[in-house]
Amino acid sequence: MNKWENNIRRVVPYVPGEQPVGDRLIKLNTNENPYPPAPGVLRALQEMDYHRFRKYPDPAASVLVESLAEYHQVGADQVFVGVGSDDVLAMAFLTFFNSGKPVLFPDVSYSFYKVWAELFGIPYETPALDGDFRICTEDYKRENGGVIFPNPNAPTGLFMPLDQVRKILDGNEDVIVIVDEAYIDFGGVSALELLSEYENLLVVRTFSKSRSMAGIRIGYGVGSPRLIRALNDVKYSYNSYTMNMPSLALGVAAVKDQAYFEATTGRIMATRQQAKVRLRELGFSFPDSMANFIFASHKRVFAEQIFEALKKEQIYVRYFKQPRLENHLRITIGTDEEMERLYKFLGEYLG
Ligand SMILES: *Cc1c(COP(=O)(O)O)cnc(C)c1O
């Protein structure tokens, strides 16, 4: 071993779902949206003037910040945008979790939280979900350095009603509470309506799931002007130009088309409803998902075995070989046609 190797930071990185390529494959493993982005996004792409690439983009990302502020009926000083919500969340960890006390997040939740905490040297504790995979609000009443949880939670899909979110906020006036709403557009009720009451609340959203733009990388946080100012100070101390010019224009175009947004999220919710019926008939059980995926386990056949069989059939779902999760599959809601192929194969395989 060379001496310089002692100076290298060692981390265990987050492992994203596979991105296999092929015509025939059905990809239900990373919670992407099966429908294309809004048609206005394509128009904005075609009208884009590439001469503008010569210049730096607007560091304040004003066009996108303003369109999101209008969409959510908040001030432009209440919106922070980033390169996917992963960027927003990483900035939020850096900005808000500096007390030296442990940050709290559920043992079963978005696995990136732990990775950021380790990377930034932030202590953390992970209160266990109960036997039904629900967050116990009581666990978040202890002394801590901040709280973060997804709502609906991932990979369970369970939505926590706002009166419970409020309980967590009421027990945590002295720290910052982040609600990661990556899946809120599939039927949940947003904590945005609590913003006027809690200056220490940050709500984080993404264009990756409900807006079909995972490849463009847009996420944002909404909170009090003081939180947003603090996030911007850290961002400008790290990388001023996080948002590139095309993503700003495409993001604005996506926000404009409310009708398309409602139509596609509505279709996904209808397909999810159908999936619950069909998967139950096939012998699966699962928490009642409010997200664009279902976290299912089979009464007879082990999850890993089903996962491998599906993969051979070129149907990709997500399998986590981890305690508490190892007999579950996280199945993203695809189009009705994709889901039919899934049920058909499962019917034959399990039947
Ligand atoms: C997908 C996801 C994100 C990250 O999404 P981006 O593509 O980075 O916007 C964050 N949190 C949860 C819970 C997610 O599922």
The ligand as an ORCA input file, in Angstrom:
! r2SCAN-3c Opt
* xyz 0 1
  C     -36.031      8.961     -6.021
  C     -35.868      9.532     -4.650
  C     -35.086     10.656     -4.393
  C     -34.128     11.244     -5.404
  O     -34.651     11.669     -6.525
  P     -33.836     12.555     -7.558
  O     -33.877     11.796     -8.828
  O     -32.446     12.792     -7.063
  O     -34.622     13.802     -7.590
  C     -35.052     11.177     -3.127
  N     -35.750     10.620     -2.125
  C     -36.493      9.526     -2.314
  C     -37.225      8.940     -1.175
  C     -36.562      8.948     -3.580
  O     -37.255      7.829     -3.756
*
